Amino acid sequence: MDLPLNVRQVGLEILAYLAKHPEAKDTLEGVRHWWLEDPDRWSKQDVANAAQALVDRGLLRVWELNPGSAIFGPTGHFLQSPQKFVREFAEHERNGSA
């Protein structure tokens, strides 16, 4: 599954942030505001789509606090080798594969 460029870029920013801040956990709005270099560049939908793509790949975990309220953070799988997964995600997306 090929991801749109904006979703790929947001996903890479999220992974880069988590590589530097492995204890980070936040809501989608917090992810957009704190984890991205230029939060106003990305829509809420871009962030939601990128977060879902990372969840689907086993790199981001979601905790449902209650219906409609979720917290995101890195998976243990990602934390085993964060730089490796950042590189792999970037390479797969550059090649047009998911």
N, C-alpha and C positions, 0 to 999 in steps of 0.2 A: 504494500500500500504506500503510495507516494504521498508525502505531506506537502501542503502549500508552503512556499518559501517563508512567509511570516510565521507560521507555526513551527517550522524547523528552527528559525532564528530564536524564537522565544524559548523553545525547548533547550537549545544550546546554552542560552543565558541562564536558565534555571539550573542546568547541570553544572555549569561553571560556578555558580553561586554555591551550590551544595558541596562542591569539591572543596571550597574554601571554608564553608560553614556547615560541617556535617551534623550539627545538632539542630539546625534550623527546622522549624515547623510553623506553618501559617495557613491562613485562609487564602482563597484565590485572590481576594483584594489585597491582602498582605503580600502575597507572592508578587503581584503586579507592582505594588508600591515600593517594596523593600528589596526584592531579589533581582529586579531588572534594572539595567543601567539607565534607561530612559523610559520610565513607565508610561508617559503620555504618548509614546510612539505606538504602543500596542493597545488594542481594544480588549475589553473584558472577555470577549469571545475568543480572541487569539490566545489569551492566557489559559482559558478553560480548555481549548482544543489541544494546546501544547501539554498541559498537565495530564489530560486524558491519554495522549500519545505516550507519555512517559510512564503512566500507570500501566498501560497496555504492554509496555516493554519490560515491566518489572523493575523500573528504576526509581519510581516515585510511589509512595504509599499514601493512601487516603484513610483517614479516620472519620467516620460519620458521628458527629456529636449528637445530632438530632436531625430529623428530616430537613433538608435544605441547608444544613450547616456542616461543613467538612473542613478538616485540617489536613494539609499535605506536608510530607517530609520524605527524606530519602529512605530507600529500603536498605536492609542489611546487605543485600546482594550488591547494590551500588556502592555502599561504603567499603566493601572489600577492596575495591580498586577504582576509585572515582575517576582518576585521570584517564584510565583505560576506557571507561564507558563514555566519557566526554569525547575522546578521539574516535571511538567506534561509531557513536551517534553522528558525529560530524562527517565521518567518511561515508557511512551508509547513505546519509541524506545528500551528500555531494554527488554520489553515484546514482541518486534517484530511486533508491530502494529503501524500504522501511525496516 
